[in-house]
Amino acid sequence: MVLRIEYLLVPTLIILVLSVLGIHPSSQSAVTTTADREILFENFSLFELKENFSEQKLFASKTIKYTNRLDMKDINLTDKNGHNILANEAIYQDDDIYMNENIRLFREDGLTFSTEILNYNLKRKELKTFTPFYLEYNGSTIKGSGLTYSLKGKELYANDIEASIIFIPQSDTIEE
């Protein structure tokens, strides 16, 4: 019994030709992307340095740098005056930081502030929110909306406030 190789090659060649003819390649235009994402940082730190001291410190657990902004997660922002701002999400663009979700501000003298959306202008050192906020200081509580807080002058403006203010009297010196 003799097996001729031609009998195997001819069916293989026919299958190959039918396969090539069955594939219809088509030309497609290239897809352009509008993504401007450049780099991803984990445990990101940003410091604004002045002569002999640090003006502001910003820490984020995750930061994505785009061509014109930084998208950050788990923000911790501290300035030289003792203001500490925490937020879940923020966008840093130009001279503004737009913060979202669970924003809390702590000051060294005991003032605490919380809201859900906050805009921080770094040049003017000014915080603004148009959403409801809650502020506590020396046992006094203030609820409202539309808050503007100047970090430079420590001036606070708010709308629609409900306050429970507790006055703590100055203790006189006790003579023995």
N, C-alpha and C positions, 0 to 999 in steps of 0.2 A: 504494500500500500504506500503509495507515494502522495505526499501532500505538496501541492504546488503553491508557492508563495503568492502568485498572481491572484489566486482565488481569495486570499485574505486581504491583499492590498486594494483590490478594486472596490469591495464594499466599504472599506475604510475611507477611501478617497471620495466615494459618493456621499457618505455621511458628512465628511468634512466640507464638501462643496455645498451641500444643502444647508449646513449650519451657517456658513459664511453668507449665503444668499438670504437666509432667514433673518439675519441681524441687519437692521436698518439704522445705522448711526445717523444722528442728526446733530447739526451745529446749533448750539445755544449761546446766547449772549452772556457775558460775564455779569455776575450780580455785584452791584455796588453796595457797599455798606455805609451806613450813617453813624456807626458806632465810633465814639471818640475815646473809648476806654484805653488808658495807657498802661497803668501798673496797679498792682494790688499790694498793700502793705499790711502786715500783721503787727500788732503792738506798736502803733505809730505814735511818735512824740514830736511836738513842734514847740519851739521856744522862741519868744521874742526877747532878745537881749538888749539891754541898755548898758551904759557904762557902769560897772560895778554891781549890777543886780539884774535879775530876771523880771521883765515887765509882765509877761504872761506865759503860762505853760498850758499846753493842750495835749491830752493823751486820748487815744482811741484804740479799741481792741482790733478794729479792722477799718482800713481806709482804702477806697478806690479812687485813684487819680484820673480825672478826665482832663481834656484839654483846657477847660475853663473853670473847673470846680473840683472840690474834694467831697466825696460821700463818705461819711464816717458812722461807725456804730460804737455804742457804749462810750460816750464822751465824758471826759473830766477836764474842765477848764478852770484854772486858778489864776488870779491876778495878784499884783503886788499889794493891794489894799485888803487882802483877806477874803475876797469873794470866791466862792467855789461853786461852780455850776455843773450839775450832772444831767445827762440826757441819754436816751436810748439811741436816737438817730439825729444826725445833723448834716447840713450841706454848707460848706465853707466856699463862698464865692465873692470875689472882689474884697470888700471890707466888711462883709456881713456873714454872720453864721446863723442859719435858719435851723432851729432845733425843733424836733418832734418827739412826742411820747415820753411821758413820765419825767418831766423836767423839774429839777429841784435846785434851789439856790440856797446856800448857807453863807452866813457872814460871821466873822469872828465874834461880834458882839451879841450873837444869839438870834438874829433875825433869820427866819426860814421862809421860803417862798416856794410854791409849787403851781404848775400849770401844765397844759398839754402841748401848746405851740408857743415858741418864743423866738423873736428876732433880736440878735445882738449885733449892733454896729460897733466895730472895733475902733474906728476913728473917733467917733463922738462918745464912746464908752456909754452907750445907752441901750437898755433892754426895753422891748415892747412886746405886749401880747394883747390880742383882741378877744381871747377866749377867757372863760372863767378862771379865776386864780384863787389861791388861798395863801394868806400871809400870817405868820405868827411872830410876835416879838414881846418879850417880857410878860408872857401870860396873856397878852391881848391877841385877839384873832380878828382878821379882816377877810371878808369874802367879797369878790366883785368881778368886774370884767373891764377890759380896756386899760391895762396898766402900762405906764411909762416910768422907768426907773433910771435915773442918771447915776452911774457909778462914780463919776468924778465928784459931783456935789452932794451925793447921797440924797437927792430929791426924788420924791415919789408922787406920782399923779395917778388917780384911778377913777373909774366910772362905776355907777351902780353898786356902791359898796354897802355891805352890812357889817357892822363892827361890834365887837364885844371888847371894850377897852377897860383894862384894869390899871389903875394908877397905883404905883408903888411909891409910898411916901419916902422922902429922903430921911434917913435916920439921923437925929441930932446926936451930937457927941454926948455921951453919958459921963457925967462927973461923979466921981466917987468921993 
